[in-house]
Amino acid sequence: LWGNLMGGGSGVEWYFGHQFAHMDINMEDWRSRDIMWDQTRYALEFFHEHLPFWEMTPEPDRASNGRVLSKGDDILAIQIPTGGTSSVHLGEGEYTIRWFDPRNGGSLQEGSVSTISGPGKLPVGVPPSEPLLDWVVLLVRQ
């Protein structure tokens, strides 16, 4: 889901497979996919609340770790799928840094760094918790 969205994709089709008790052909209890529906909703809420995604472009080489979707130097989202941290190439100016938990949704959170000043390749810090899991970093130029 996040790989597609951060790559500029316009949709996702979920396929449940054929080797499970509740597969595509005989699915009766959609609650078996409850976590997937929640995580899809969290992604949509993040994109609708925080990103002008229709004006943004994927920039795969802009960060040291993760997928970047940006509106130039004004707004950047970095999805870090395997945990850890990242450094990102930024333009001139001061940026706020907030973290989004794609597994649980909710409000943006502060990590170890709340603002940075560009230009240059700069570290975004570490997430507020569970640094080995996936996170999304939102940078907004002030």
Beta strands, then each sheet from edge to edge (+ up, - down):
strand 1: 57-58
strand 2: 67-71
strand 3: 75-80
strand 4: 87-100
strand 5: 115-123
strand 6: 135-141
sheet 1: 1+ 2- 3+ 6- 4+ 5-
end
